């Protein structure tokens, strides 16, 4: 990892946290339709992957940002645990 690697990772993590706060404030009264906000996790994932050159970190940030858009901040209990061993997924 180059000298700029950790700086980019920290900056990207701070941007994801800031975007999560903005998205949480932008959700109007818990509506089910996120509209254009539903595209932000995918776009953020692509930008972070190309900017940091770290795909795993970019995907993790995208999952956390997706949780913020959907209003489910605990993505492990909301999505991952129910999908394990379930025929629904």
N, C-alpha and C positions, 0 to 999 in steps of 0.2 A: 504494500500500500504506500502510495506516495505521501509526501508531507501535507498535501492538500486534502487527502482522503478523509481524515477525521474532521476537518473543518467543514467539508461538504456534508458529511453525515450529520453533524450537529446542526448545521444550518437547515438541512432538509427536515430534520426532526422538529425543530422549532417552527418551521413553516407549516408542518402538518398539525401541530398543536394549535397554532394560531388560526388555521383554516377550520379546525374542528370547532373552535369557539365561535367563529363567525357563522358557520353553518348551523350551529345549535341556536344561535340568536335569530337566524333567518327563518327558521321553521315556524310557520304561522299556526299556532294552536294545535299542533300534532296532526296535521292533515296527512292523509295516506299517500297523496301524490306529491312526490318531490320535484317533479318537472325537470328543469335544466340542472338542478343540483344533483340529480342522479348520475350525471356524466362526470362530475368532479372527481370521484375516486379513481376512475379509469384514466382520466387525463393527468391527474396528479401522479399516479403510478408510472405512467409513461415518462413524464418529465423527470421524476426522481430517478428512475432507472437509467435514463440517458445522462443525466447530470452527474450522478454519483458513480455510475458504472457498477452498481451493486443491486442486482435484481431481487434478491431475497429481502433486503431492506425496503426496496420500493414496493414490493408486494405487501409487506407487513404494514407499511404506511397506507397503502390503498385499502386494506381491510379495515384498519382503524378509522380511516376517513369515511368509509362506507357505513361503519357503525354509527358515526356521528350524523351522517345524513339521514339514516333510518331512525335515529333517536334511540338506538340500542347501544349504549356505551359499553356494556359488558358483552362483547362479541363472542366470547367463549361460551357463556351460558345461554346466550340468545340463539346462536347459529351452530356452533361446532358440536356441543354436547348433544343437542337433540338429533343431529344428523348421524351420529355414530350409532350403528346398529338399528337404524330405523328404516322401514320400507318406504317411508314418505320421500326420501331423497334418493 
